[in-house]
Amino acid sequence: MAVPKRKMSRTRRDRRRAHDRLQTTQLVACNNCGVMKLPHVMCPSCRTYRGRQILPEFEEE
């Protein structure tokens, strides 16, 4: 089993882990209603995708 010969410094360890952070989600405005949504995904508000109605709108009671 491989064992490090010397202790790795905090700087070297943290530099290696620099890209392991969480990525922010990119949001775009819906062309139909203007609500912020994920790109390439149906709008949860008006239920359209690329200008077409995907699911019928429903009334919340």
N, C-alpha and C positions, 0 to 999 in steps of 0.2 A: 504494500500500500504506500502511495506517495505521501511523504510528510515534508512540509516546508522546512528548509534549512534555517531560515531566519524569519523573525516576526515581520509581517507586512505592516508598514506604517499606515496611520489613519488616512493620510493624504492619498497614498497609492490605492488603498482599498476604496475610498470614496470616489476617486476618479474612475475606477473601474465600474462603479455602480451609478455613474452619473446619468445614464440613459434609462435606468429602471424606474423612473418616476411615472405617475399617472398622466395620461394624455387628456387634454381638455377636449370635450366633444364639440365638433363644428356644427353650428346651427345656421340654417338659411330661412328666409321668410317665404311663406307659402305664396304662390302667385295668385291664388284665388282669394284667400281671406287675410293674408298677412301675418298669420301666427307663425312663431318660430318653430321649426321642426328639423328633424335629421334629414340630410340630403339623401336622395334616392329612396325615400320612404313615403308611404301614403300619409297625408296630413291627418292627424287625429281629430282635428276640429271640424273641417268641412268634408273629410273623407274623399279627397280627390288626389290624383296622381298624374302629373304631366298634363293637366287641363281636363282630364276625364273623371267622371264620377265613378268611383270604384264600388263603394257600398252606399246603400240608400241612407239618407240622414234620418236620425230618429229623434223623437221628442223625449226628454227626460221628465219623469213625473215626480 
